Amino acid sequence: MGIFKSRKISRVSAPVTQNASRHPFGIIDGYVPLAAPQMRLYYALREAVPVIDAAIFKLVRLTGGFAVECDNAAAQSAVDEFVQSVPVGGNRQGLAAFISSYFEQLLTCGTAVGEIVTDTDGVPRALFNAPLENIELKRCKNGFDIEIYTRNGAELRKVTRPEMCLLSVLNPDPGALTGNSMLRGLPFVSSILLKIFDSIGANWERVGNLRFAVTYNPKNDAMDRAYAKDRALQVAKEWGEAMQSGSEIRDFVAVGDVQIKVIGADNQILDSEVPVRQMLEQIVAKTGLPPFMLGLSWSSTERMSAQQADMLTSELEAYRRILTPVIRKICTAYLRGIGFSCAVNVVWDDITLQDEVELSRAELYRAQAEKIRRGE
């Protein structure tokens, strides 16, 4: 039985008045700066703004793969098998799958929690990514360590084996138990972006599906004034039949002074390119990724420069420093469980961001410099 079990959480609903926004992500409009982290808000951001979701998955993939090394050959064989085949959450396999979900949760919520599930002999046999909605963190009585509690409705229960728990935080505030999401600061910007998109959709719904204003102006003679209502109803009936004919083309014939205008034809839709780009620039700057990696071609000659590659490499290495202790703790617990006491070293794959031509040229320059140093 795992430490973190799926439990039904009692939820309290409160009626709210409907605001003017029509987009389905109203939780973003209710964002209050400097308030407590809201996991549902951050996941709603990812669903509402595809660029944010793509950036998180891109960072997870760019962080790269890893290998676990130890000095003992038998232990190396055992840990390799564990890394490749350990069950994760009951529906996946491999330590890499666990770390991907763990890192994704860390970027989205600022805090990631996991569990090492053991058998009756205390040997790790599975891994579990714990949902943060069921987790509560508290400071220990010593004022330094952290205790993890599971929440079942209003009931809090301290985990029985905290040594099997995994906890990581991203950029925590001083003295805070939880970290800060990578999406911190984006709800306000994303709310403006969604309002622009919602307005574009509403305007195109109005303009794209043409609506007409049919006006009948009766003449000044008594006959026209007496039958103005009847003629207006007749015009409306004939116009309605002409519009409901589907793909069939029908002419509309009227007698008298009848004017037909397209509603909204005189109004010009605002250009959204500049404000949308301004909002997207703020979002892209928060992710640390070059715009073209997210499908944003703001320049016809845009490509990753050496400076951008170095900055992105530094970002990815910083994330690796957070994930390395988690991988080491999992593999060390497994080796201790099966009787090995050797140390574990995590080796990450090289981060390759530059073109193959640039890498080959750099390798050539290094070889030439080494040849010069040897005096050949």
N, C-alpha and C positions, 0 to 999 in steps of 0.2 A: 504494500500500500504506500503510495507516495506521500510526501509531506504536503504538497499542494494538490488538493483534490478539486474537481469541478463541483461547484456548489451553486444552487439557485440563490440569487441575491434579490432581496426584497427591494423594490423600487417605488419611490413615491412620485406621483404625478401631480402637477399643479396646473390649473388652467391659465393660459396666457392670452393676451390680446394679440391679434394678428397685426403685424407691422406691414409697411408698404412694400417690403422686399418680396419678390416672387420666387427667387431661387431657393432650392430645397435644402440649403445649408444654413438655416437660421441661427444655429449655435455660434457661427462665426461672427454674426452681427452682435451677439450678446457678449462678446469678449470684453473683459475688463482688464486693462493693463495692470501689471504688478500683482495680479491675483494669484491664488494657488494654482499649480499646474492642473490642467484638465485633459486627461487622456482622450476622452471622446472628442474634444475640440481639435486636438492634433490629428487624430485619424480622420475627422471630417475635413480638415484642411487637405490631407493627402487625396481624399476622394474628390474634393471640389476643384482642386488645381492640379491637373496632371503633371505639370512641370515639377512640382514638389515631390510627388510620388516617384517620378522618373529619377529625380536627383538622389533620393534615398537608395533606390535599388542600384543606381549607378555607383554610388559610393561603396555599397556592400560588395559589388563585383570588383571594383577597382582595388579594394583592400587586398585582394588576392588570396591565393591558397597558402597552405603551410604544411610543414612536416615536423614530426616529433622525433627527436633523437635521444638516445641514451647509450651508455658505455657497454652494457651487457648485451650480448648477441641474442640470448634467449628472451630477455626483457624487450629488446627491440622488435623481435618477431611478434611478441604478444601485444605490444602497444600498437604496432602497425595494424594488426587485425582488429583491435578495439577501435582505432580511429576510423577505419573503413566501414565497420559493420555495426557499431553501437546503435541500438534503436533510439529514435528521437520522437517523443510525443506519440508514439504508437502508430505513426503513419509515414515516418521517414527513417533513413539510416545514415550514419556517418557523423563524425564530430563536426565536419564542415557545415552540415545542414543545421546543427544546433547553433553554431557560432553565427551563421548568417541571420537566423531569426533573432538571436540574442543581440547582435549588432544593430539590426533593424529596429528592435524595440528601444535600444539605447539612443539611437538618433532621433526617433520619433518622440519618446517620452522623457528622455534625459536620464532615465533609470531603467536598468534591466535586472531581472531576477530569474534565476534558474535553479534546478535541483538535480543532484546526482542520486538516482534511484538505485538502491542496493538490494541484493537478495538476502535470504535469511542468514548467510554467512558473512554479510557485510561487504561483499564484493560488488563494485559498481557494475550494473547490467544495463542501465538505460539512462537517458537524459530527458529533462522536461523543461520547457519554456513556460514559466508561470505568468499568468495574466495579472497585471498590476492592480486590476480592480479588486482582487482578493487579497492584496498584500497591504500590511501596515508596518511602518518602520518606527521604532522608538529608541531613544537614547537609554543606554544602560545606567544603572545607579552610579557606576564609577565615572560617569560624565564623558566617557570617550567611546566605548564600544557601542555597537548597534545591535538591537534585538529585532528579529523578524517575526511578525504575527500574521496569522491567516484570519480573514474576516468571513464570518458566516452570518449575514444579516447584521445585527447589532452586536453580535458576540465576537470577541477577539480571543484567539488561542495562540499561545506561543509555540513555535515549531519545536519539535522534540529533538531534532538532530541538526542544530545550526551549522555544524561542520560540513554537512552535505549540501548546504545552500551556497549559491553563487550570486554575488551582488556587485554591480558596477554602476557608477554614476558619471555623468558627463558635465564637466564645467560647473561643479556645485558652488553655490554661494558660501561664504565663510560661516561655519557653524551649521549649515543646512544638512539634512539627512539625505535629501533627494537631489538629483542633478537638474540641469536645465536642458530642455529640448533644443535640438538644432533649429526647430521651427519657432523658437521664441522670438517675438517681435513681428512675425509674419501675419497673424490674424487680421490686424488692421489693414495692412497693405492688400491682403487677399480679399478682404471684404470689399474694398474699393474696386478691385479687379472683377469680382463677381457681379457687382452692380453694373459695371460697364458691359460685361457680357450679357447680363440679363436685359439691359436696355437695348442692346443690339438685337437680341432675339425678339423682343417685343416690337421694335420698330420694323424689323423685316417681316414679322407676322402681319403688321398693319399694311405695310407698303407692298410686300410681295403678293399678298392675297388682296387684290384690288377691291376697294369699296367705292361706290359711285353715289354722287348726290344728284338726283333728278329733280329739277325745279320746273314747275309749270307756272307761267306768268299770264294770268287772264288779261284780256284787253279791257278797255274802259267802257265798252258798250254793255248794256243791261243784260243781254243774252249770255255773254261770257261770264259775267259775275253771277248770274243765277245758276248756271250749271258748272261752276268752277270746281265744286266738290266732286261731282260725278265724274268730270273729266280727269281730275287728279287721281281718283280711284281707278279709272280705266287705264291711265298711263302707268300707274303702279302695278296693276295686274299684268299688262303686256310686258313691262320691263322685267318683272319677276319671272315670267315664262321664258323670256329670252335668255336670262341669266341661268336658269335651271336646265337648259337644254343640253348641258354637258359638252361633249366634243362637237356636237352639231352646231354649225354656224347659222344663226338666225338674224335677220334684220329687224330693227325696231323702227316702226313708222308712227309718227305722231303728228297731229294737226294743231297748229297754234305755236305760241312762243314757249318752246321746251328747251331747257339747257341741261346738259349732262357734263359733270365734272368728276374727276377722280379725287377722292378725299385724300388729303395729304400730299398731293402732287406738287404743291407750291412750297412745301417744307423740305429742307435739305437735311439729311442725316449727318450728325456730327462725325467728323473724322476721329476715329478711335485709335489710330496707329500710334500717335505720340503718347497719350496717357497710358495705353496698354504696355508700351515698351518701358515707360518709366516704372510702372509697377513690377514688371518682369525683371528689370535690372536690379531692383531691391531684393527680389526673391533669389535670383541667380547669385548675387553677391553673398547672400547668406549661406548658400550651399558650398561655395568655394570652387565650383566647377566652371570651366570655360563655357560660354553660351552655346557654341556649336555642338558640344557634347550632349546638350539637351534639345537639339533640333532647332535652335534659334540662329538663323543665318542673318545676322545684322550687318555683315560685310561680305562682299563677294570674294574677297581674298583672305577671309578669316581662317587662321590655323593656329595651332598651339605653339607659342613661342617657348624658348628655353626658360625664360623667367616664369611663365605660367606653369610649365612642367615642374620646375623646382618647387614652386609654392604648393602645387597640388601634391607632390611627393611628400613634402613636409606635413601636410594635412593627413595623408594616409598613414604615415609613420606614427603620427601622434595617436591615431585611432588604434594602430597595432599595439602601441604601448599599453593601452587600456585592456585590450583583448588577450594579450600574452599571459598575464597572471591567471586568467580564467582557464585557458587551455592547459597551462602547467598544473593547476590545481586538479583538474579533472584527470589528467593522465597520471599524475603522482598518486592520487587516491586509488586509481585502478591498479597500478603496479604494487602499491602497499597491500592492497586487498588480496593479490595473488602471490605475495611473498617476496617481492623484489624491493630493494632499498636504494637502488641507483637513482641518480639525479636525472632530471628531464630537461631537455633544451628544445625550445621552439624555434624552428628555422622558417622564416617567411620566404615566399617566392619573390624574385626581383620584380620591382615595379617598372613596367615598360610603358612609357607614355610617348616617347619620341618615335619618329619614323625609323624604319629599318635602315634606310640610307644614312641617317644621321648617326645611328648606333654603329654602323660599320665604319663610317669615317672616324668616329671617336676611337674605335678599337685600333684602326690603322695608325692614328696619331700616337696612341699609347705605345704601340709596338715600335714605331720609329723613334720615340723618345727613349725607350728602353735600349734600343740598339745603339743610340748615340751615347748613352751613359756607359755602356759596356765598351765603347771605343771601337766598335766594329765599322 
